[in-house]
Amino acid sequence: SCIPPDAPRLRQLFEVEANLPAVFLQCVFAEGVAVERVASTDSSLVLPLPNGESCNFALGRQRLGELLNNLVPDKNFRNGISRHHCELTPASDGSTFRIKRLSPNGLWVNANDLGLECTAQVPFGSFVSFIKNSDSMPFLSFRVLWLPPQLRGPQQQQHQPQLQPQLQQQQQLRPQQQQQQIQQHQQ
């Protein structure tokens, strides 16, 4: 699934407003670091969508800042990530995201090289990896996940009426199905 099972906890941990969808970058590999031993707040990044609408996020040394210091202790590798390495644009419905490589330094999307100034439309749950041009293997990889808005109060009530007609329709079908079964049994 492209939605983390602990999404409510992540919202609270990263102080994301409940009504905003967000992109969650979860580090899955960092050269020379046991990622599973690093706290989520030191190995992941959450990018809330302002007003719940799609927008562009520049990813690189500038946005990743302290996160890079935690995950990439080797300065030579850190220098393999540009200040604005790539641009990520999520669809506001959480189905896909667009990623564009802005840097001559390498970028893989799902283990495929994304060329300079090239754009790819990929589903959430995909992997984005940073590589140095001289290396053929990634030194830092993130899984890009979706944090949907939490439904509370009036938003939940808006969704309930849509379910009511479906239930009524199912209840109406039951007597018809029973009647058909009785008629078939009598024949």
C-alpha positions, 0 to 999 in steps of 0.5 A: 500500500502507498499509505503507511499503516501508522499514518495517524502517528506520523501526522502527530509526530511531524505535526501535520494538520489533520485536514491536509494531505501530505507526501511522506518520504521514508528513508529505506536505504542510506550508505553506511547507516543502519536506517532501522535504528534511526528515529523516524523524525531523523530519517523521514520527511513530511511535506504537507500540501498547502490548502490540500492542493497540489504544489511543487516541492524542490528536493535537495540539500536545501530542503533535506538539510539536517536529515542529510547529516543524519543519513549521509555521514560521508561528505563526498556522498552528501555533495552528490545531492544538489541544493535543488536536485529534483522537483516532486509534484503530487496529485492532490488525490494521492494517486500519483506524483510527478518527479523531474530531475533538475541536477546533473547528479544522478537520480533513479526512480524505481531503479531506472535512471531519470535523465537530466530535465526529464520528468516521470509520472509514477504511483505513490509507493515508488522509490527515489534514489540519489546516485553519484555520477561516478557510481552506479549504485544509490547511496540514499533511497526514499520510498514516497508515500501518501498521507491522506487527510484524516476525516473528522466531524463535518467531513465524515458526515459528507461521506455518510450519505453516499453510503446510505443509498448503497445500503438501501439498495442492497436491502431492497435487492435481498427480498428480490433475490429471495423471491427468485430463489423460491421461484427457482426451487418451486420449478 
